[in-house]
Amino acid sequence: MSPPVSVLVPTLDEELNLPDCLDSVAWADEVFVVDSYSRDRTVQIARERGAHVVQHPFESYSRQKNWALDTLPFRNPWVLIVDADERVTPELKCEMETVLPNADCAGYYLNRRVIFLGRWIRHAGWYPNWNLRLFRHQLGRYDGREVHEHVVLDGPAGYLRNDLLHLDRRGLEAFVARHNRYSTLEAAARFKAESGAPDRARLPVSLLASPVQRKRFVRERVWPRVPAKPLVLFVYMYLLRRGFLDGRAGLALCVFHAFQEFMVGLKLAELRRLSSEQARP
């Protein structure tokens, strides 16, 4: 028996990750790969494994997924959104088989188990790592944010126990490039919020909410006001959240994220300067 789930995999140049990802969801009776015109073998690999391939120009992470949710003819009531560098474990698949036929929720959070430099990151605030990835496709849409996007769900959400595995085979060069891109998007999002036009469809309003909503509240309402953000983030991840227990991988991850925050600050300052120059008569 397979879960009544349609799988959606957004891709761009994912020939190294996609085979393992698609093999992990081979049980699904419907898999859509929404590709942003990859230049490698991504499309060929997807078709060889029986996925439906649809190409659509990339605008943003939220808009790409919302376009797919609005456009694709899903035959199942549930959609599972999986990145190409993620794998659905057999235990998670079995749990979905058990839960979904009698589900009383509109969606479910999945816990990502991140593998970095060959090691499972259990600390530094990276585990548990809840993401709303499984939901009734008519009841969920992404909130429109350029980065760190979330699903806005029309109904209650539950939590599944078994992990979604995150394992990127593209190496450190891709990791650094991705986080450089994230820093650009995050700087733009913060600048937009400073200008009175936040790019979230719905903001968290209270700390008295779910763990995921509390995290969003801190990121959007508290973090922009914190001084010395790179140093604070490193101390928080490496010491307070015990990233040092993950050894060399934990240290590298904490340094990378502190540096990303440093880049966000530089890029945000640049956006402010350019805006001020353009406003001058």
C-alpha positions as CSV (number, residue, x, y, z in Angstrom):
1,M,0.0,0.0,0.0
2,S,1.2,3.5,-0.9
3,P,0.2,6.8,0.8
4,P,-2.4,8.8,-1.2
5,V,0.3,11.4,-2.0
6,S,1.5,13.3,-5.1
7,V,5.1,14.3,-4.8
8,L,6.4,17.7,-6.0
9,V,10.2,18.2,-6.5
10,P,11.4,21.7,-7.6
11,T,14.8,21.4,-9.5
12,L,17.6,23.4,-11.0
13,D,20.8,21.6,-12.1
14,E,20.3,18.7,-9.7
15,E,21.8,15.8,-11.6
16,L,23.9,14.7,-8.6
17,N,21.0,14.7,-6.0
18,L,17.9,13.9,-8.1
19,P,18.5,10.1,-8.6
20,D,18.5,9.3,-4.8
21,C,15.6,11.7,-4.2
22,L,13.4,10.1,-6.9
23,D,14.4,6.6,-5.8
24,S,13.2,7.5,-2.3
25,V,9.7,8.3,-3.6
26,A,9.4,5.6,-6.2
27,W,6.4,4.2,-4.2
28,A,4.4,7.3,-5.2
29,D,1.9,6.9,-8.0
30,E,2.5,10.5,-9.2
31,V,5.7,12.5,-9.1
32,F,6.1,16.0,-10.6
33,V,9.5,17.5,-11.2
34,V,9.1,21.3,-11.8
35,D,12.3,22.3,-13.4
36,S,13.7,25.8,-13.9
37,Y,15.4,25.0,-17.2
38,S,18.3,23.0,-15.9
39,R,21.5,22.9,-18.0
40,D,22.6,19.5,-16.9
41,R,21.0,16.0,-17.0
42,T,18.3,16.8,-14.4
43,V,15.4,16.5,-16.9
44,Q,16.7,13.4,-18.5
45,I,17.1,11.7,-15.1
46,A,13.6,12.7,-14.1
47,R,12.0,11.3,-17.2
48,E,14.1,8.1,-17.0
49,R,12.6,7.5,-13.5
50,G,9.0,8.0,-14.7
51,A,8.4,11.5,-13.2
52,H,6.2,14.1,-15.0
53,V,8.5,16.9,-16.0
54,V,7.2,20.5,-16.2
55,Q,9.4,23.4,-16.9
56,H,8.7,26.9,-15.5
57,P,10.9,30.0,-15.3
58,F,12.2,30.5,-11.7
59,E,10.9,33.7,-10.1
60,S,11.3,32.9,-6.4
61,Y,11.0,29.9,-4.1
62,S,7.5,30.8,-3.0
63,R,6.2,31.7,-6.4
64,Q,7.6,28.6,-8.1
65,K,5.9,26.3,-5.6
66,N,2.7,28.2,-5.6
67,W,2.6,28.1,-9.4
68,A,2.9,24.3,-9.2
69,L,0.2,24.0,-6.6
70,D,-2.1,26.2,-8.6
71,T,-1.4,24.7,-12.0
72,L,-0.5,21.0,-11.8
73,P,-3.3,18.4,-12.1
74,F,-2.7,16.5,-8.8
75,R,-4.7,13.3,-8.7
76,N,-4.2,12.8,-5.0
77,P,-5.6,14.9,-2.2
78,W,-2.2,15.2,-0.4
79,V,1.0,16.8,-1.8
80,L,4.5,16.1,-0.5
81,I,7.1,18.8,-1.4
82,V,10.6,17.4,-1.4
83,D,13.8,19.2,-2.4
84,A,16.1,17.3,-4.7
85,D,18.7,17.0,-1.9
86,E,16.2,15.3,0.4
87,R,15.1,11.7,0.7
88,V,12.0,10.2,2.1
89,T,13.1,7.4,4.5
90,P,11.2,4.1,4.5
91,E,10.1,4.8,8.1
92,L,8.5,8.1,7.0
93,K,6.8,6.5,4.1
94,C,5.3,3.8,6.4
95,E,4.1,6.5,8.8
96,M,2.3,8.4,6.0
97,E,0.6,5.1,5.0
98,T,-0.7,4.8,8.5
99,V,-1.6,8.4,9.3
100,L,-3.1,9.8,6.0
101,P,-6.1,7.6,5.4
102,N,-7.7,8.8,8.7
103,A,-6.0,12.2,9.0
104,D,-7.8,14.9,10.9
105,C,-5.2,17.6,10.0
106,A,-4.9,19.7,6.9
107,G,-1.1,19.2,6.9
108,Y,1.9,17.8,8.7
109,Y,5.3,19.1,9.7
110,L,8.3,16.9,8.8
111,N,11.5,16.9,10.8
112,R,14.6,17.2,8.6
113,R,17.7,15.3,9.5
114,V,20.6,17.4,8.0
115,I,23.8,15.7,7.0
116,F,26.7,18.1,6.6
117,L,30.3,17.2,5.9
118,G,29.3,13.6,6.4
119,R,27.8,14.1,9.8
120,W,24.3,14.3,11.2
121,I,23.9,17.7,12.7
122,R,22.1,17.1,16.0
123,H,22.7,20.4,17.7
124,A,23.3,24.1,16.8
125,G,19.5,24.5,16.6
126,W,19.3,22.3,13.6
127,Y,17.5,19.3,15.1
128,P,14.6,19.1,15.4
129,N,14.1,21.0,12.1
130,W,10.4,21.2,11.4
131,N,9.1,22.0,7.9
132,L,5.5,21.9,6.7
133,R,5.9,19.8,3.6
134,L,2.9,17.4,3.6
135,F,-0.5,19.0,3.2
136,R,-3.8,18.8,1.4
137,H,-2.9,20.7,-1.8
138,Q,-6.1,22.7,-1.9
139,L,-5.5,24.0,1.7
140,G,-1.9,25.3,1.6
141,R,0.0,28.0,-0.2
142,Y,3.4,29.6,0.4
143,D,3.5,33.0,2.0
144,G,5.3,34.8,-0.8
145,R,8.6,35.5,1.0
146,E,11.7,35.4,-1.1
147,V,13.7,33.1,1.3
148,H,12.8,31.1,4.4
149,E,9.3,30.7,2.9
150,H,6.6,28.9,4.8
151,V,3.3,27.3,4.0
152,V,0.2,29.2,5.1
153,L,-2.3,26.4,5.9
154,D,-6.1,26.6,6.1
155,G,-6.6,24.2,8.9
156,P,-4.8,22.5,11.8
157,A,-1.3,20.9,11.4
158,G,0.2,17.9,13.0
159,Y,3.7,16.5,13.4
160,L,5.1,13.2,12.0
161,R,7.7,11.4,14.0
162,N,10.0,10.0,11.4
163,D,12.7,12.1,9.7
164,L,13.1,13.5,6.2
165,L,16.7,13.1,5.3
166,H,18.7,16.1,3.9
167,L,21.9,15.1,2.1
168,D,23.4,17.4,-0.6
169,R,25.9,15.6,-2.8
170,R,27.1,18.7,-4.6
171,G,29.7,19.6,-2.0
172,L,30.9,22.7,-0.3
173,E,31.1,24.9,-3.5
174,A,27.3,24.5,-4.0
175,F,26.7,25.0,-0.3
176,V,28.6,28.3,-0.3
177,A,27.0,29.5,-3.5
178,R,23.5,28.7,-2.2
179,H,24.1,30.6,1.1
180,N,25.5,33.6,-0.8
181,R,22.3,33.7,-2.8
182,Y,20.3,33.3,0.4
183,S,22.1,36.3,2.0
184,T,21.1,38.4,-1.0
185,L,17.5,37.4,-0.7
186,E,17.5,37.9,3.0
187,A,19.0,41.4,2.8
188,A,16.3,42.3,0.2
189,A,13.6,41.0,2.5
190,R,14.8,43.0,5.5
191,F,15.2,46.1,3.4
192,K,11.6,45.7,2.1
193,A,10.4,45.2,5.6
194,E,12.2,48.4,6.7
195,S,10.4,50.2,3.9
196,G,7.0,49.3,5.3
197,A,6.3,46.5,2.8
198,P,7.0,43.2,4.4
199,D,6.9,40.3,1.9
200,R,5.1,37.8,4.0
201,A,1.4,37.1,3.5
202,R,1.0,36.5,7.2
203,L,3.3,37.3,10.0
204,P,3.4,35.5,13.4
205,V,2.0,37.8,16.1
206,S,3.0,36.1,19.3
207,L,5.6,34.0,21.1
208,L,2.7,32.0,22.5
209,A,2.3,29.8,19.5
210,S,3.8,26.7,17.9
211,P,7.6,26.2,17.9
212,V,7.7,27.0,14.2
213,Q,5.7,30.2,14.7
214,R,7.9,31.3,17.6
215,K,11.0,30.8,15.4
216,R,9.4,33.0,12.8
217,F,8.5,35.6,15.4
218,V,12.0,35.9,16.6
219,R,13.4,36.0,13.1
220,E,11.1,38.7,11.9
221,R,10.3,40.8,15.0
222,V,13.3,40.4,17.3
223,W,16.4,39.5,15.2
224,P,16.4,42.7,13.1
225,R,17.0,44.7,16.3
226,V,19.8,42.6,17.6
227,P,23.3,44.3,17.5
228,A,26.5,42.4,16.4
229,K,24.4,39.7,14.7
230,P,27.2,37.5,13.3
231,L,28.8,37.2,16.7
232,V,25.5,36.7,18.5
233,L,24.5,34.0,16.0
234,F,27.8,32.1,16.3
235,V,27.6,32.2,20.2
236,Y,24.0,31.1,20.0
237,M,24.5,28.2,17.6
238,Y,28.0,27.0,18.8
239,L,27.7,27.5,22.6
240,L,24.1,27.9,23.7
241,R,22.7,25.3,21.2
242,R,25.9,23.1,21.7
243,G,27.0,23.0,18.1
244,F,30.5,22.1,19.4
245,L,29.1,18.6,20.1
246,D,28.9,18.0,16.4
247,G,32.7,18.3,16.0
248,R,34.3,19.8,13.0
249,A,31.1,19.8,11.0
250,G,29.3,21.7,13.8
251,L,32.1,24.3,13.9
252,A,32.1,24.7,10.1
253,L,28.3,25.1,10.0
254,C,28.2,27.7,12.8
255,V,31.0,29.7,11.1
256,F,29.3,29.5,7.7
257,H,26.0,30.8,9.2
258,A,27.7,33.6,11.1
259,F,29.5,34.7,7.9
260,Q,26.2,34.5,6.0
261,E,24.7,36.9,8.6
262,F,27.7,39.1,8.1
263,M,27.1,39.2,4.3
264,V,23.4,40.0,4.9
265,G,24.4,43.0,7.0
266,L,26.8,44.2,4.2
267,K,24.3,43.8,1.5
268,L,21.5,45.4,3.5
269,A,23.8,48.4,4.1
270,E,24.5,48.6,0.4
271,L,20.7,48.6,-0.4
272,R,20.2,51.4,2.1
273,R,23.0,53.4,0.5
274,L,21.8,52.9,-3.0
275,S,18.2,53.8,-2.0
276,S,19.5,57.0,-0.3
277,E,21.5,58.0,-3.4
278,Q,18.5,57.5,-5.7
279,A,16.3,59.6,-3.4
280,R,18.6,62.6,-3.6
281,P,17.5,65.4,-6.0
